[in-house]
Amino acid sequence: MLMRDSSETNIVSATLEIDLLRSFTAIAQAGSLSRAAQRIARTQSALSQQMKRLEEIVEQPLFQRTGRGVVLTGSGERLLGHAQRILRAHDEAMADMSGRGLSGTIRFGCPDDYAAAFLPHLLREFAVVHPHAQVEVICEPTPRLLEQLSRHALDLALISLPDGVDTPNVIRREALVWIGSPGLDGVLSNPDEPLPLALSDSDTLDHIAACDALSKAGRAYRIAYASSNLAGLTALARSGQAFAVMTQTAVPPDLRIVTADTLPTLPSVGITVKFDRARPSHLSVAFADQIRQTLAVM
């Protein structure tokens, strides 16, 4: 007769339920029960009860309350990695076995530099789980994307935020950096010569950050080229005609990052997802979840 001790029985009987893990990841990503409840259309009370049950299962505290919401404990951080892998495997299995997944079309907005860095992997991963879903991509700077969201011309968008703004919803941070070619070294060494810049639209974070940093440093500059097109900005930097500013992730391998000892340090920007409405579609929420998972590991 096979005998089991009580500890083995407890391990066998305790299971990490998919629904609990999905709510747990939603709270971890949102940073508060209220924001998570809105995203997944559940009450805060229901989510609180679920997290109490999950903590009882793992026998460890997962969240610590703060004045602005909740943060993960060390145990919570460890569980989050497991939960994301389990949920991804679960969703892929369900999509494969059912042959369905979610279907429909969503309109997704994304700045050029994020599109270059994140979109290929993001769209591939989403297609595995939801092969019948269609994602229409519109690439514009953040201010233009916000305008389109307000008109409901987009369902959701990946946008940039200044340092310190909407911090709980920031998925990841990206450093803004100066880029240029060796042909501009002479300009750098001559502080009396205005620095030629290739920047995005005047209301974008990279444009504002560059002008503010140079003004505070007392360095003269001129806008040699302004465009919302990333290819145009990098082409001008590549030609040696101007310095450009972009997120570090998007810097092409043939262009160099100009270090802070020659130009003033630029701030970082936060990346977050914004919907066009308070109650987005299931497909939009699923795509937003895929964005958070993808950007967390890239």
C-alpha positions as a printed NumPy array, in Angstrom:
array([[  0.   ,   0.   ,   0.   ],
       [  1.395,   3.392,  -1.051],
       [  1.703,   5.763,   1.901],
       [  2.023,   9.549,   1.657],
       [  2.986,  11.87 ,   4.426],
       [  0.91 ,  14.973,   5.142],
       [  3.363,  17.395,   3.481],
       [  3.189,  15.47 ,   0.193],
       [ -0.603,  15.423,   0.373],
       [ -0.664,  19.195,   0.863],
       [  1.594,  19.743,  -2.145],
       [ -0.579,  17.532,  -4.34 ],
       [ -3.84 ,  19.171,  -3.246],
       [ -2.615,  22.761,  -3.654],
       [ -2.949,  23.919,  -7.263],
       [ -2.33 ,  27.235,  -8.966],
       [ -5.637,  27.899, -10.696],
       [ -5.51 ,  29.719, -14.017],
       [ -8.182,  32.227, -12.992],
       [ -6.268,  33.152,  -9.839],
       [ -3.017,  33.563, -11.756],
       [ -4.716,  35.736, -14.384],
       [ -6.104,  38.062, -11.707],
       [ -2.741,  38.074,  -9.925],
       [ -0.854,  39.182, -13.061],
       [ -3.479,  41.846, -13.768],
       [ -2.992,  43.352, -10.295],
       [  0.806,  43.099, -10.541],
       [  0.787,  44.916, -13.878],
       [ -1.751,  47.563, -12.852],
       [ -0.214,  48.283,  -9.454],
       [ -3.6  ,  48.506,  -7.724],
       [ -6.78 ,  46.491,  -7.272],
       [ -8.97 ,  49.292,  -8.612],
       [ -7.101,  49.589, -11.928],
       [ -6.916,  45.814, -12.311],
       [-10.644,  45.48 , -11.578],
       [-11.411,  47.976, -14.333],
       [ -9.176,  46.191, -16.83 ],
       [-10.61 ,  42.716, -16.316],
       [-14.198,  43.76 , -15.458],
       [-14.321,  42.418, -11.896],
       [-15.02 ,  44.035,  -8.562],
       [-12.228,  44.988,  -6.19 ],
       [-13.844,  42.775,  -3.55 ],
       [-13.726,  39.756,  -5.852],
       [-10.07 ,  40.379,  -6.679],
       [ -9.206,  40.83 ,  -3.007],
       [-10.808,  37.483,  -2.151],
       [ -8.96 ,  35.803,  -5.003],
       [ -5.605,  37.144,  -3.817],
       [ -6.327,  36.042,  -0.253],
       [ -7.006,  32.547,  -1.575],
       [ -3.841,  32.569,  -3.723],
       [ -1.707,  33.644,  -0.757],
       [ -3.2  ,  30.791,   1.271],
       [ -2.287,  28.335,  -1.501],
       [  1.347,  29.465,  -1.774],
       [  1.531,  30.161,   1.976],
       [  3.384,  33.439,   1.401],
       [  2.392,  37.118,   1.165],
       [  2.366,  38.314,  -2.443],
       [  1.532,  42.026,  -2.142],
       [  2.464,  44.9  ,   0.088],
       [  0.102,  47.868,   0.283],
       [  1.456,  51.382,  -0.317],
       [ -0.142,  54.793,  -0.357],
       [ -0.488,  54.563,  -4.152],
       [ -1.615,  50.96 ,  -4.527],
       [  0.205,  47.659,  -4.105],
       [  3.694,  46.365,  -4.895],
       [  4.91 ,  42.802,  -5.168],
       [  6.826,  41.181,  -2.329],
       [  9.863,  39.054,  -3.118],
       [  7.592,  36.009,  -3.233],
       [  5.201,  37.892,  -5.485],
       [  8.006,  38.737,  -7.913],
       [  8.981,  35.07 ,  -8.132],
       [  5.388,  33.958,  -8.648],
       [  4.821,  36.569, -11.377],
       [  7.471,  34.991, -13.598],
       [  5.918,  31.549, -13.129],
       [  2.394,  32.918, -13.644],
       [  3.262,  34.591, -16.949],
       [  4.821,  31.407, -18.306],
       [  1.896,  29.261, -17.13 ],
       [ -0.706,  31.622, -18.613],
       [  1.107,  31.842, -21.925],
       [  1.361,  28.038, -22.178],
       [ -2.281,  27.688, -21.141],
       [ -3.524,  30.213, -23.704],
       [ -1.416,  28.723, -26.482],
       [ -2.75 ,  25.248, -25.662],
       [ -6.369,  26.437, -25.63 ],
       [ -5.948,  28.309, -28.905],
       [ -4.316,  25.276, -30.496],
       [ -6.869,  22.72 , -29.261],
       [ -9.936,  24.855, -29.919],
       [ -8.69 ,  26.201, -33.222],
       [-10.299,  29.506, -32.342],
       [ -8.784,  31.96 , -29.88 ],
       [-10.254,  35.452, -30.042],
       [-11.235,  36.877, -33.407],
       [-11.897,  40.323, -34.795],
       [ -9.863,  43.374, -35.717],
       [ -8.231,  45.976, -33.486],
       [ -6.565,  49.25 , -34.464],
       [ -3.283,  49.643, -32.619],
       [ -1.133,  52.764, -32.516],
       [  2.603,  52.752, -31.872],
       [  5.487,  55.245, -32.219],
       [  8.03 ,  54.376, -34.914],
       [ 10.88 ,  53.595, -32.521],
       [  8.783,  51.166, -30.463],
       [  7.47 ,  49.567, -33.643],
       [ 11.01 ,  48.829, -34.807],
       [ 12.072,  47.418, -31.452],
       [  9.008,  45.515, -30.234],
       [  6.394,  44.911, -32.939],
       [  7.811,  41.886, -34.805],
       [  8.067,  39.761, -31.656],
       [  4.823,  41.124, -30.216],
       [  2.713,  40.377, -33.294],
       [  4.226,  36.903, -33.689],
       [  3.434,  35.973, -30.085],
       [ -0.118,  37.322, -30.303],
       [ -0.801,  35.429, -33.54 ],
       [  0.106,  32.142, -31.845],
       [ -2.612,  32.571, -29.216],
       [ -5.187,  34.347, -31.401],
       [ -4.575,  33.254, -35.011],
       [ -7.919,  34.625, -36.214],
       [ -7.408,  38.117, -34.804],
       [ -6.283,  40.973, -37.04 ],
       [ -4.124,  43.863, -35.796],
       [ -4.038,  47.041, -37.873],
       [ -0.945,  49.081, -36.952],
       [ -0.705,  52.868, -37.211],
       [  2.708,  54.432, -36.503],
       [  2.628,  58.015, -35.219],
       [  4.263,  60.031, -32.42 ],
       [  2.558,  59.869, -29.038],
       [  0.691,  63.227, -29.334],
       [ -0.896,  62.124, -32.62 ],
       [ -1.821,  58.746, -31.129],
       [ -3.523,  60.443, -28.178],
       [ -5.542,  62.549, -30.62 ],
       [ -6.643,  59.423, -32.484],
       [ -7.569,  57.665, -29.238],
       [ -9.751,  60.619, -28.246],
       [-11.58 ,  60.327, -31.6  ],
       [-11.874,  56.517, -31.217],
       [ -9.854,  56.114, -34.4  ],
       [ -7.671,  53.652, -32.462],
       [ -8.645,  50.946, -29.988],
       [ -5.396,  51.13 , -28.026],
       [ -1.915,  52.557, -28.334],
       [  1.567,  52.183, -26.909],
       [  2.554,  55.668, -25.773],
       [  5.417,  57.513, -24.084],
       [  5.145,  59.268, -20.734],
       [  7.506,  61.779, -19.089],
       [  9.369,  60.771, -15.93 ],
       [  7.095,  60.647, -12.898],
       [  3.788,  60.632, -14.833],
       [  1.304,  57.774, -14.266],
       [  4.132,  55.734, -12.772],
       [  2.003,  52.746, -11.595],
       [  0.924,  52.03 , -15.181],
       [  4.401,  52.259, -16.735],
       [  5.348,  48.898, -18.255],
       [  9.005,  49.703, -18.807],
       [ 11.349,  52.662, -19.062],
       [ 13.574,  53.589, -21.971],
       [ 16.507,  55.991, -21.91 ],
       [ 16.536,  58.833, -24.449],
       [ 19.976,  59.12 , -26.057],
       [ 21.809,  61.351, -28.505],
       [ 22.907,  59.636, -31.702],
       [ 25.183,  60.814, -34.483],
       [ 28.008,  59.904, -36.823],
       [ 31.767,  60.551, -36.474],
       [ 31.485,  63.374, -39.021],
       [ 29.934,  65.557, -36.337],
       [ 32.869,  65.373, -33.91 ],
       [ 34.073,  68.799, -35.023],
       [ 30.769,  70.397, -34.051],
       [ 30.91 ,  68.794, -30.616],
       [ 34.351,  70.204, -29.928],
       [ 33.329,  73.741, -30.89 ],
       [ 30.883,  75.079, -28.259],
       [ 30.393,  78.308, -30.212],
       [ 28.911,  76.489, -33.196],
       [ 25.147,  75.794, -32.912],
       [ 24.443,  72.08 , -32.609],
       [ 22.408,  70.823, -35.636],
       [ 19.484,  68.675, -34.529],
       [ 17.123,  66.267, -36.285],
       [ 14.071,  65.966, -34.035],
       [ 10.492,  64.74 , -34.068],
       [  7.49 ,  67.071, -33.886],
       [  7.823,  69.971, -31.462],
       [  5.311,  68.508, -28.963],
       [  7.04 ,  65.106, -28.644],
       [  9.086,  64.109, -25.603],
       [ 12.358,  63.658, -27.504],
       [ 12.096,  67.148, -29.037],
       [ 11.208,  68.803, -25.722],
       [ 13.875,  66.873, -23.786],
       [ 16.641,  67.742, -26.265],
       [ 15.859,  71.461, -26.359],
       [ 15.434,  71.694, -22.568],
       [ 18.711,  69.859, -21.878],
       [ 20.716,  72.009, -24.272],
       [ 19.151,  75.242, -23.019],
       [ 19.961,  74.353, -19.406],
       [ 23.535,  73.484, -20.432],
       [ 23.865,  76.814, -22.26 ],
       [ 24.625,  75.103, -25.568],
       [ 23.384,  76.789, -28.748],
       [ 21.467,  74.625, -31.22 ],
       [ 19.434,  74.815, -34.401],
       [ 16.702,  72.526, -35.736],
       [ 18.112,  71.24 , -39.009],
       [ 15.297,  68.774, -39.61 ],
       [ 11.94 ,  68.114, -37.93 ],
       [  9.796,  65.128, -38.815],
       [  7.673,  62.455, -37.198],
       [  9.323,  59.894, -39.477],
       [ 12.023,  57.84 , -37.729],
       [ 13.627,  56.811, -41.024],
       [ 14.136,  60.465, -41.956],
       [ 15.684,  61.304, -38.595],
       [ 18.104,  58.393, -38.678],
       [ 19.002,  59.147, -42.315],
       [ 20.029,  62.694, -41.397],
       [ 22.043,  61.455, -38.401],
       [ 23.649,  58.83 , -40.618],
       [ 24.633,  61.447, -43.191],
       [ 26.557,  63.429, -40.581],
       [ 24.305,  66.472, -40.946],
       [ 22.679,  66.487, -37.501],
       [ 22.303,  64.787, -34.135],
       [ 19.072,  62.912, -33.436],
       [ 17.382,  61.803, -30.221],
       [ 15.595,  58.502, -29.775],
       [ 15.053,  55.703, -27.288],
       [ 18.148,  53.579, -26.778],
       [ 16.334,  50.4  , -27.878],
       [ 15.725,  51.859, -31.336],
       [ 19.293,  52.997, -32.118],
       [ 20.481,  51.38 , -35.396],
       [ 23.728,  49.387, -35.086],
       [ 25.597,  51.652, -37.523],
       [ 24.972,  54.801, -35.462],
       [ 26.747,  55.609, -32.233],
       [ 25.359,  56.897, -28.974],
       [ 26.998,  60.184, -28.031],
       [ 28.024,  59.937, -24.393],
       [ 27.022,  62.353, -21.668],
       [ 30.511,  63.836, -21.324],
       [ 30.017,  65.733, -24.598],
       [ 26.275,  66.404, -24.526],
       [ 23.882,  66.819, -21.555],
       [ 22.164,  63.734, -20.172],
       [ 18.605,  63.177, -21.397],
       [ 15.739,  61.853, -19.245],
       [ 14.112,  58.464, -19.627],
       [ 10.548,  57.966, -20.823],
       [  7.932,  55.546, -19.552],
       [  6.031,  53.228, -21.879],
       [  2.403,  52.352, -21.215],
       [ -0.748,  51.159, -22.969],
       [ -3.76 ,  53.431, -23.289],
       [ -7.243,  52.415, -24.453],
       [ -9.735,  54.607, -26.286],
       [-12.51 ,  53.816, -23.804],
       [-13.081,  52.834, -20.181],
       [-14.368,  49.368, -21.099],
       [-12.24 ,  48.073, -23.965],
       [-13.07 ,  44.966, -25.96 ],
       [-11.829,  41.544, -24.878],
       [ -9.527,  41.5  , -27.908],
       [ -8.019,  44.881, -26.973],
       [ -7.44 ,  43.724, -23.389],
       [ -5.838,  40.496, -24.631],
       [ -3.494,  42.443, -26.908],
       [ -2.615,  44.85 , -24.081],
       [ -1.782,  41.865, -21.861],
       [  0.455,  40.489, -24.616],
       [  2.22 ,  43.862, -24.827],
       [  2.914,  43.852, -21.089],
       [  4.239,  40.288, -21.17 ],
       [  6.42 ,  40.938, -24.226],
       [  7.926,  44.21 , -23.025],
       [  8.626,  42.754, -19.575],
       [ 11.027,  40.158, -20.988],
       [ 12.598,  41.938, -24.001]])
